[in-house]
Amino acid sequence: MLDFRVDTFLAVCRCQSFTKAAEELHITQPAVSQHIHWLESAYGARFFAWQGKRMELTEAGRLFLRAATTMRDDALHLKMELGSLADRGRRLTFGATLTVGEYVMPRALARLFEREPGAEVRMQVANTAELLQKLDNGEIDFAIVEGFFEKNEYDHLPYRTERFVPVASPGFVFQKPVRELGDLLGERLLTRELGSGTRETLERRLRESNLTVADFRRVAEIGSLNAIKTLVRAGCGVSFLYEPTVHGELQTGEICEIPLADFSVTHDFTFLWRKNSAFADEHRAAYALLQE
């Protein structure tokens, strides 16, 4: 069981305030102060410092936050595991980004169910930023993401490497001859929302050419990959998507890859979990199960 004072510390970090943490936990502010003081005395380090009225984590506080987050997640995972002992079936609670969840995981899960009919799976699909937050909150045990993350916060393994391709409809009429990335700026860009791995990969590649999403003549942010593909097929603009997302359409000719002389991008889909988790071996076993 996680020490209740560690829960108080995590609440203070979330709220950035002793007063707001007290309200969230339904205890008094002096009680919050006592819990933090006890932890600091027990570990021999100061966790918070003040710049005027603004509270900040010290270096020791940041280190303790990483460890405490992992401890809290492990405690929640242990509770779930103990509750499922009677079932004796494998239980996977994890998250996947939209590309992974919709276009990669169905085949992997089909293989899992064929091998283990009693397996219980709970997969949440969200963008990378949301999944990392769910992982930190203990809502999921691991995640498979296409976006970028702080490598010192998570243990991670490469899951797959995929091409990232510019696409349009076969009959799309470009504003000018297209040879390089910059030639597409006069078109409408159909892109995922901020926080998605697809969007972040695009933005990083654009920065390499001193460009941004805002440099496109028109931009439409769409939270659905299927909606983006429908708009691309209808000739409403160009997009940049991972190849598995449009594999079927590329095969049938409904969508075509835009040949660019200066665009060759691949990116890893990454399997990750909280760093130093006591359940690392279980997560690695799940990684092996879900690999093709």
C-alpha distance (Angstrom), angle and dihedral (degrees) to the residues before:
residue distance angle dihedral
M1 . . .
L2 3.81 . .
D3 3.82 114.0 .
F4 3.82 109.1 -103.9
R5 3.81 89.3 -131.0
V6 3.81 89.6 61.4
D7 3.81 87.9 54.6
T8 3.80 87.2 53.8
F9 3.81 91.0 50.9
L10 3.82 90.9 51.0
A11 3.81 90.6 49.1
V12 3.82 91.1 52.1
C13 3.81 89.5 50.8
R14 3.80 91.4 49.8
C15 3.79 94.5 46.2
Q16 3.82 98.2 35.3
S17 3.78 86.3 -142.2
F18 3.80 137.6 81.4
T19 3.81 90.3 -145.3
K20 3.81 95.1 51.5
A21 3.81 91.0 44.2
A22 3.81 89.4 53.6
E23 3.81 90.2 52.0
E24 3.80 92.1 48.5
L25 3.82 92.6 49.0
H26 3.84 94.1 40.2
I27 3.80 92.8 -125.3
T28 3.79 132.7 113.2
Q29 3.80 123.9 -86.4
P30 3.86 91.5 -119.0
A31 3.81 87.6 55.8
V32 3.81 89.9 54.0
S33 3.81 90.1 49.8
Q34 3.81 90.7 49.5
H35 3.81 92.2 50.9
I36 3.80 92.4 50.6
H37 3.80 92.4 45.2
W38 3.82 89.9 50.9
L39 3.80 91.8 52.1
E40 3.79 92.8 46.8
S41 3.81 90.6 49.7
A42 3.81 92.5 46.2
Y43 3.80 93.4 50.7
G44 3.80 97.1 34.1
A45 3.79 96.1 -126.8
R46 3.78 140.8 100.0
F47 3.80 112.5 -116.6
F48 3.80 100.9 -174.0
A49 3.79 135.6 42.8
W50 3.80 130.3 -177.9
Q51 3.78 128.3 -131.4
G52 3.78 99.4 -167.0
K53 3.81 103.0 -55.1
R54 3.80 93.7 -21.8
M55 3.79 117.4 101.6
E56 3.80 119.7 -145.0
L57 3.78 134.9 -179.9
T58 3.78 115.4 -111.6
E59 3.80 120.0 -134.7
A60 3.82 87.7 -96.6
G61 3.81 89.1 48.7
R62 3.80 92.1 53.2
L63 3.80 90.3 49.6
F64 3.81 91.4 49.0
L65 3.82 90.6 47.4
R66 3.82 91.4 56.4
A67 3.82 91.6 48.4
A68 3.82 94.3 42.9
T69 3.80 92.2 49.9
T70 3.80 90.5 53.0
M71 3.82 91.5 46.1
R72 3.81 91.1 51.3
D73 3.82 91.9 48.3
D74 3.82 91.3 48.4
A75 3.81 90.8 50.3
L76 3.82 90.8 53.1
H77 3.81 91.3 46.3
L78 3.81 91.2 49.3
K79 3.80 91.2 51.5
M80 3.81 90.2 52.0
E81 3.82 92.3 46.7
L82 3.81 92.6 50.2
G83 3.78 90.2 49.4
S84 3.80 91.7 53.3
L85 3.82 97.9 49.4
A86 3.78 91.6 100.1
D87 3.79 91.4 54.0
R88 3.81 93.0 53.6
G89 3.79 89.1 -162.6
R90 3.78 123.5 123.2
R91 3.79 113.0 -99.2
L92 3.79 123.1 -158.6
T93 3.80 120.8 -173.9
F94 3.77 110.3 178.7
G95 3.77 147.6 130.5
A96 3.79 134.6 -119.8
T97 3.76 132.9 -170.8
L98 3.79 117.2 -114.6
T99 3.81 97.3 -96.9
V100 3.80 92.0 46.5
G101 3.79 95.7 41.2
E102 3.80 97.0 48.2
Y103 3.80 103.2 32.5
V104 3.83 107.9 24.4
M105 3.80 110.2 27.8
P106 3.84 100.6 55.6
R107 3.82 91.7 70.4
A108 3.81 92.2 43.1
L109 3.81 92.2 49.9
A110 3.80 91.9 46.0
R111 3.81 88.7 57.3
L112 3.81 90.4 47.3
F113 3.82 93.1 51.4
E114 3.79 90.5 47.9
R115 3.81 91.1 54.3
E116 3.80 96.5 37.0
P117 3.83 112.5 26.1
G118 3.82 90.8 178.2
A119 3.80 94.9 57.0
E120 3.79 116.0 124.9
V121 3.79 116.1 -148.0
R122 3.79 130.8 -171.1
M123 3.80 110.8 -179.2
Q124 3.80 121.0 178.4
V125 3.80 117.8 -161.2
A126 3.80 117.6 -151.0
N127 3.78 140.2 126.4
T128 3.80 121.5 -73.3
A129 3.80 96.2 -98.8
E130 3.81 92.4 51.1
L131 3.81 93.0 47.0
L132 3.79 92.8 51.3
Q133 3.80 88.4 52.1
K134 3.81 91.0 49.8
L135 3.80 89.5 49.0
D136 3.80 91.4 50.7
N137 3.82 90.1 48.0
G138 3.81 92.7 52.1
E139 3.81 93.6 -116.0
I140 3.82 91.8 124.4
D141 3.81 132.5 24.9
F142 3.79 99.3 -141.1
A143 3.79 140.0 -8.0
I144 3.77 139.9 -147.8
V145 3.79 108.8 -144.4
E146 3.78 139.3 175.0
G147 3.81 94.9 -159.3
F148 3.79 132.8 82.5
F149 3.80 124.7 -88.6
E150 3.82 142.4 177.2
K151 3.79 103.0 -84.7
N152 3.82 93.5 -158.7
E153 3.83 89.3 61.5
Y154 3.82 99.2 52.9
D155 3.78 141.3 39.6
H156 3.78 108.1 -130.4
L157 3.79 146.1 -177.4
P158 3.82 129.1 -165.0
Y159 3.79 108.7 -105.9
R160 3.81 102.9 -179.0
T161 3.79 138.9 -21.8
E162 3.80 116.0 -135.2
R163 3.79 137.3 -178.6
F164 3.80 118.0 -110.7
V165 3.79 108.9 -145.6
P166 3.83 139.6 -173.0
V167 3.81 111.2 -126.9
A168 3.79 141.9 -173.7
S169 3.80 138.5 162.0
P170 3.84 115.3 -77.9
G171 3.80 92.0 -113.4
F172 3.79 97.1 42.6
V173 3.83 112.9 141.3
F174 3.79 109.9 -141.4
Q175 3.79 122.0 -149.5
K176 3.82 90.1 -126.3
P177 3.81 138.3 0.8
V178 3.80 108.5 -66.2
R179 3.79 120.5 -138.0
E180 3.81 104.6 132.0
L181 3.80 138.5 28.8
G182 3.80 93.4 -97.5
D183 3.80 90.7 58.8
L184 3.82 89.3 70.8
L185 3.81 95.1 61.3
G186 3.79 92.6 95.8
E187 3.81 91.6 61.1
R188 3.79 132.4 82.8
L189 3.81 109.4 -96.2
L190 3.81 116.0 -142.7
T191 3.80 106.4 -158.5
R192 3.78 144.0 160.3
E193 3.79 122.3 -103.6
L194 3.81 126.9 -87.1
G195 3.80 111.1 -79.6
S196 3.80 94.7 37.7
G197 3.79 119.4 117.5
T198 3.81 91.8 -130.3
R199 3.80 91.0 55.9
E200 3.79 93.2 45.3
T201 3.82 92.6 50.8
L202 3.80 90.0 51.2
E203 3.80 93.0 47.9
R204 3.81 91.9 50.8
R205 3.79 91.7 51.5
L206 3.80 91.6 47.1
R207 3.81 90.8 52.1
E208 3.80 89.2 56.9
S209 3.83 86.3 63.6
N210 3.83 93.4 41.4
L211 3.80 90.1 -107.7
T212 3.80 135.8 124.0
V213 3.80 135.8 -162.2
A214 3.82 87.6 -102.8
D215 3.82 89.9 64.1
F216 3.80 90.2 72.6
R217 3.78 113.8 96.6
R218 3.81 91.9 -123.3
V219 3.80 131.1 9.6
A220 3.80 128.7 -162.8
E221 3.82 117.1 -171.2
I222 3.81 110.8 -151.7
G223 3.81 123.4 -178.4
S224 3.81 94.5 -159.1
L225 3.80 124.7 73.5
N226 3.80 91.2 -157.3
A227 3.80 90.2 53.4
I228 3.81 90.8 49.9
K229 3.81 90.9 50.8
T230 3.81 91.3 48.3
L231 3.80 90.4 52.3
V232 3.80 91.8 46.7
R233 3.81 90.8 51.3
A234 3.81 88.8 49.8
G235 3.80 90.9 55.0
C236 3.79 94.7 -114.0
G237 3.79 95.5 135.5
V238 3.79 147.4 -50.1
S239 3.78 128.5 -73.3
F240 3.80 142.6 -174.6
L241 3.80 115.3 -132.5
Y242 3.78 140.8 160.6
E243 3.80 111.3 -93.9
P244 3.86 95.9 -117.6
T245 3.81 88.0 59.7
V246 3.81 92.8 61.4
H247 3.80 100.9 24.0
G248 3.80 94.0 114.8
E249 3.81 94.2 45.7
L250 3.81 92.0 47.8
Q251 3.79 89.0 52.3
T252 3.82 93.6 50.4
G253 3.80 94.5 40.7
E254 3.81 94.8 -119.4
I255 3.81 88.4 122.6
C256 3.79 127.6 23.8
E257 3.77 133.8 -158.1
I258 3.81 114.5 -112.5
P259 3.83 107.6 -127.5
L260 3.82 108.2 -131.6
A261 3.80 121.6 178.1
D262 3.82 92.5 -148.6
F263 3.81 101.0 41.0
S264 3.79 121.3 88.6
V265 3.81 111.2 138.8
T266 3.79 131.6 166.4
H267 3.77 125.8 173.3
D268 3.78 137.1 -172.5
F269 3.78 124.2 -117.0
T270 3.80 102.4 -143.7
F271 3.80 131.9 -148.6
L272 3.82 108.7 -149.8
W273 3.81 145.1 166.7
R274 3.80 137.4 175.2
K275 3.79 112.4 -59.5
N276 3.82 117.0 -100.9
S277 3.81 93.7 8.9
A278 3.79 115.1 172.0
F279 3.81 86.5 -134.4
A280 3.81 95.8 57.0
D281 3.81 92.2 120.5
E282 3.80 90.5 55.1
H283 3.78 91.2 49.7
R284 3.81 91.0 50.1
A285 3.81 88.9 50.6
A286 3.82 89.4 52.4
Y287 3.80 88.9 49.3
A288 3.81 90.2 55.0
L289 3.81 91.4 47.7
L290 3.78 93.6 52.3
Q291 3.80 96.0 44.7
E292 3.77 119.2 105.5
